[in-house]
Amino acid sequence: MKKEASDRRTSNRFPIERDILYRVLNKRTDQEMGLGRTINISSTGILFTTKHFLLPGKLVEVAIHWPAQLNNTTPLKLVGRGRVVRSEDGVAAIEMQHYEFRTLGSQGLSLPNVE
């Protein structure tokens, strides 16, 4: 892959489309969360669809249903935290600060029941 001269990204982005659950981390009890779809992913960031405007600078936790399985039997999710660097027209970009793989569990990626 050849990088464009105007592209300031330090890592390649890959067009991976997967379900994503995001949650804005703040000190308030009513947390902003939602479901979306990844558009592209790199080792340092994620671009994904969102129904909310995510304020740049906010810390976000994400969980992505990962296509690979542990031992070809156990579904995985990629869980990470990062800062929102851009949010516009139904998409948001975060710069990843930490990530790890975890088992997906029987609930999959779902929003908790909110009453």
Secondary structure, DSSP 8 states (H G I E B T S, - for coil): ----TT---SS--B----EEEEEE--SSSS--EEEEEEEEE-SSEEEEE-SS---TT-EEEEEEEEEEEETTTEEEEEEEEEEEEEEETTEEEEEEEEEEEEE--TT-S------
